[in-house]
Amino acid sequence: MDGTFDIAPAPFKQVYLIHAEKFGQGLPVAFCLLPNKRGRTYLELFERLKEQAILLKTKFDPKRIITDFEP
């Protein structure tokens, strides 16, 4: 998971990318446009990802999460 601020189109503040490992490679699986970098926004993002997984008859159940932290 990684977020970048430099390429976010207005009015968004962040492009958040989620990758999954498959066949030994990191593959992009979600591109999210976020309005800010508040904790509540990330919680809502993951709730929506879980909801979408249910609609797709799968589950959002990562075994490992790797991210960087920038204050």
Contact map, one row per residue, 1 for C-alpha under 8 A:
11100000000000011110000000000000000000000000000000000000000000001111000
11110000000000011100000000000000000000000000000000000000000000000011000
11111000000001111000000000000000000000000000000000000000000000000000000
01111111000001110000000000000000000000000000000000000000000000000000000
00111111000011100000000000000000000000000000000000000000000000000000000
00011111000001000000000000000000000000000000000000000000000000000000000
00011111100001100000000000000000000000000000000000000000000000000000000
00011111110111100000000000000000100000000000000000000000000000000000000
00000011111110000000000000000000000000000000000000000000000000000000000
00000001111110000000000000000000000000000000000000000000000000000000000
00000000111110000000000000000000001000000000000000000000000000000000000
00000001111111100000000000000000111100000000000000000000000000000000000
00001001111111100000000000000000111110000000000000000000000000000000000
00111111000111110000000000000000111110000000000000000000000000000000000
00111011000111111000000000000011110000000000000000000000000000000000000
11110000000001111100000000000011110000000000000000000000000000000000000
11100000000000111110000000011111000000000000000000000000000000000000000
11000000000000011111000000011110000000000000000000000000000000000000000
10000000000000001111100001111100000000000000000000000000000000000000000
00000000000000000111110001111000000000000000000000000000000000000000000
00000000000000000011111111100000000000000000000000000000000000000000000
00000000000000000001111111100000000000000000000000000000000000000000000
00000000000000000000111110000000000000000000000000000000000000000000000
00000000000000000000111111000000000000000000000000000000000000000000000
00000000000000000000111111100000000000000000000000000000000000000000000
00000000000000000011110111110000000000000000000000000000000000000000000
00000000000000000011110011111000000000000000000000000000000000000000000
00000000000000001111000001111110000000000000000000000000000000000000000
00000000000000001111000000111110000000000000000000000000000000000000000
00000000000000001110000000011111000000000000000000000000000000000000000
00000000000000111100000000011111100000000000000000000000000000000000000
00000000000000111000000000000111110000000000000000000000000000000000000
00000001000111110000000000000011111000000000000000000000000000000000000
00000000000111110000000000000001111110001000000000000000000000000000000
00000000001111000000000000000000111110001000000000000000000000000000000
00000000000111000000000000000000011111001000000000000000000000000000000
00000000000011000000000000000000011111101100000000000000000000000000000
00000000000000000000000000000000000111111100000000000000000000000000000
00000000000000000000000000000000000011111110000000000000000000000000000
00000000000000000000000000000000000001111111000000000000000000000000000
00000000000000000000000000000000011111111111100000000000000000000000000
00000000000000000000000000000000000011111111110000000000000000000000000
00000000000000000000000000000000000000111111111000000000000000000000000
00000000000000000000000000000000000000011111111100000000000000000000000
00000000000000000000000000000000000000001111111110000000000000000000000
00000000000000000000000000000000000000000111111111000000000000000000000
00000000000000000000000000000000000000000011111111100000000000000000000
00000000000000000000000000000000000000000001111111110000000000000000000
00000000000000000000000000000000000000000000111111111000000100000000000
00000000000000000000000000000000000000000000011111111100001100000000000
00000000000000000000000000000000000000000000001111111110000000000000000
00000000000000000000000000000000000000000000000111111111000000000000000
00000000000000000000000000000000000000000000000011111111111100000000000
00000000000000000000000000000000000000000000000001111111111000000000000
00000000000000000000000000000000000000000000000000111111110000000000000
00000000000000000000000000000000000000000000000000011111110000000000000
00000000000000000000000000000000000000000000000000001111111000000000000
00000000000000000000000000000000000000000000000000001111111100000000000
00000000000000000000000000000000000000000000000001001100111110000000000
00000000000000000000000000000000000000000000000011001000011111000000000
00000000000000000000000000000000000000000000000000000000001111100000000
00000000000000000000000000000000000000000000000000000000000111111000000
00000000000000000000000000000000000000000000000000000000000011111000000
00000000000000000000000000000000000000000000000000000000000001111100000
10000000000000000000000000000000000000000000000000000000000001111110000
10000000000000000000000000000000000000000000000000000000000000011111000
11000000000000000000000000000000000000000000000000000000000000001111100
11000000000000000000000000000000000000000000000000000000000000000111110
00000000000000000000000000000000000000000000000000000000000000000011111
00000000000000000000000000000000000000000000000000000000000000000001111
00000000000000000000000000000000000000000000000000000000000000000000111
